[in-house]
Structure formats: structure tokens, C-alpha cells
């Protein structure tokens, strides 16, 4: 086997790993979104049937988002041996971008504000945390 064949073989392996990584990130993002939808549905039923103050909505939604992204980060990285922080952060970022794209389509006066920036930051950090957990699960 000569050097050219070795380079071609290693680049094919790298391309396969990149495709797998993207697949894992997409699976983690979809998992996060599904968990968020289920938890928000439960929260909305609780909210409709109790006298919970509206001021608690943002912390609860942020918590639901963070939990969902941690789980998505774990799903993204449980089959990967390294780079859990980076892949988890990307999963969190993909999640929040997807949610914001849907929000901008659905909500007429959608705008990014301080709460959005906090949620974006929390999403990335939660993804990193989930990535760390996922890489270390064996």
C-alpha cells in the first residue's frame, strides 16, 4: 500500500465519522425537541388547571429547555468517545436555532431580547453538560 492509498483511506474514514457525528447531532436535537414538546404540554395542562403565577413561566420554560437539551446532548454523544463538549454545544445550538426558526414563522412580532440571549446561553451550556455526560456513559 502506498502513501496515496493510505491518504484516501484515512480521508474516507474521516468523512464517515463526520457523517455519523452529524447524524448523532440531528438525533439529539430531535430528541430534545420531542421532550420539550411533551414537557410543555404537561406544563400547559398544569398551568390551565391551577393558579400558578405567570412570573414562574420563564424559569420553568428555561428549566424544561435545559433538561431537554441535556438529554439531547447525552443522545448525541453516547456513541462518541471524545469531543463531548463540542458536540453537545452544537446540539444545544441546533436545538435553539430550530426553535427560533419555528418561532419566527409562527409568531408575527418575533424578536430576540434579553430572555432569548439567556435561553441561547442556557441551551449551549446544557448541551455541553449533556455532551460530557454522554461521552462518559459506558
C-alpha positions as CSV (number, residue, x, y, z in Angstrom):
1,X,0.0,0.0,0.0
2,X,1.5,3.3,-1.0
3,X,1.1,6.8,0.6
4,X,-1.7,7.9,-1.8
5,X,-3.8,4.9,-0.9
6,X,-3.3,5.5,2.8
7,X,-4.4,9.1,2.5
8,X,-7.5,8.1,0.5
9,X,-8.4,5.5,3.1
10,X,-8.0,7.9,6.0
11,X,-10.0,10.6,4.3
12,X,-12.8,8.2,3.7
13,X,-12.8,7.2,7.4
14,X,-12.9,10.8,8.4
15,X,-15.8,11.5,6.1
16,X,-17.7,8.6,7.6
17,X,-17.1,9.8,11.1
18,X,-18.2,13.3,10.2
19,X,-21.5,11.9,8.7
20,X,-22.0,9.9,11.8
21,X,-21.4,12.9,14.0
22,X,-23.9,15.0,12.1
23,X,-26.4,12.1,12.4
24,X,-25.9,11.9,16.1
25,X,-26.3,15.7,16.5
26,X,-29.6,15.6,14.5
27,X,-30.9,12.7,16.6
28,X,-30.0,14.6,19.8
29,X,-31.7,17.7,18.5
30,X,-34.9,15.9,17.5
31,X,-34.9,14.1,20.9
32,X,-34.6,17.4,22.7
33,X,-37.5,18.9,20.7
34,X,-39.8,16.0,21.3
35,X,-39.0,16.0,25.0
36,X,-39.6,19.8,25.1
37,X,-43.0,19.4,23.4
38,X,-44.1,16.7,25.8
39,X,-42.9,18.6,28.9
40,X,-44.5,21.9,27.7
41,X,-47.8,20.1,27.0
42,X,-47.7,18.7,30.6
43,X,-46.9,22.2,31.9
44,X,-49.7,23.8,29.9
45,X,-52.2,21.4,31.4
46,X,-50.9,22.1,34.9
47,X,-51.0,25.9,34.2
48,X,-54.6,25.7,32.9
49,X,-55.8,23.8,35.9
50,X,-54.0,25.7,38.7
51,X,-53.4,29.3,39.8
52,X,-49.6,29.3,39.0
53,X,-48.3,32.9,38.7
54,X,-47.2,33.9,35.2
55,X,-43.9,35.1,36.6
56,X,-42.9,31.4,37.0
57,X,-43.3,30.7,33.3
58,X,-39.9,31.9,32.1
59,X,-37.9,29.9,34.8
60,X,-40.0,26.8,34.1
61,X,-39.7,27.0,30.4
62,X,-35.9,27.6,30.7
63,X,-35.7,24.6,33.0
64,X,-37.7,22.4,30.6
65,X,-35.5,23.6,27.7
66,X,-32.3,22.9,29.7
67,X,-33.4,19.4,30.8
68,X,-34.4,18.5,27.2
69,X,-31.1,19.7,25.8
70,X,-29.1,17.8,28.4
71,X,-30.9,14.7,27.4
72,X,-30.3,15.5,23.7
73,X,-26.6,16.1,24.4
74,X,-26.4,12.7,26.0
75,X,-28.2,11.1,23.0
76,X,-25.8,12.9,20.6
77,X,-22.6,11.8,22.4
78,X,-23.3,8.5,24.0
79,X,-21.8,6.6,21.0
80,X,-18.8,9.0,20.6
81,X,-15.6,8.7,22.6
82,X,-14.4,12.3,22.5
83,X,-15.4,15.9,21.8
84,X,-18.5,15.7,24.0
85,X,-18.4,19.3,25.0
86,X,-18.2,20.5,21.4
87,X,-20.9,18.1,20.0
88,X,-23.1,18.8,23.0
89,X,-22.8,22.6,22.5
90,X,-23.6,22.1,18.8
91,X,-26.6,20.0,19.7
92,X,-27.8,22.8,22.0
93,X,-27.2,25.4,19.3
94,X,-29.0,23.4,16.6
95,X,-31.9,23.0,19.1
96,X,-32.2,26.7,19.8
97,X,-31.8,27.7,16.1
98,X,-34.6,25.2,15.2
99,X,-36.9,26.5,17.9
100,X,-36.2,30.1,16.9
101,X,-36.8,29.5,13.2
102,X,-40.2,27.9,14.0
103,X,-41.0,30.7,16.5
104,X,-40.2,33.4,13.9
105,X,-42.5,31.7,11.4
106,X,-45.4,31.2,13.9
107,X,-45.1,34.4,15.9
108,X,-45.8,37.6,14.0
109,X,-43.7,40.0,16.1
110,X,-40.9,37.6,17.0
111,X,-37.8,39.4,18.3
112,X,-34.6,38.4,20.1
113,X,-34.4,40.0,23.5
114,X,-32.6,39.5,26.8
115,X,-34.6,36.4,27.6
116,X,-33.7,35.0,24.2
117,X,-30.0,35.6,24.9
118,X,-30.3,33.9,28.3
119,X,-32.1,30.9,26.7
120,X,-29.4,30.7,23.9
121,X,-26.7,30.7,26.5
122,X,-28.5,28.1,28.7
123,X,-29.0,25.9,25.6
124,X,-25.4,25.8,24.7
125,X,-24.3,25.2,28.3
126,X,-26.9,22.5,28.8
127,X,-25.7,20.8,25.6
128,X,-22.1,20.9,26.8
129,X,-23.2,19.3,30.1
130,X,-25.2,16.6,28.3
131,X,-22.2,16.0,26.0
132,X,-19.9,15.5,28.9
133,X,-22.3,13.0,30.5
134,X,-23.0,11.2,27.2
135,X,-19.3,10.7,26.4
136,X,-18.6,9.3,29.9
137,X,-21.6,6.8,29.8
138,X,-20.4,3.3,29.1
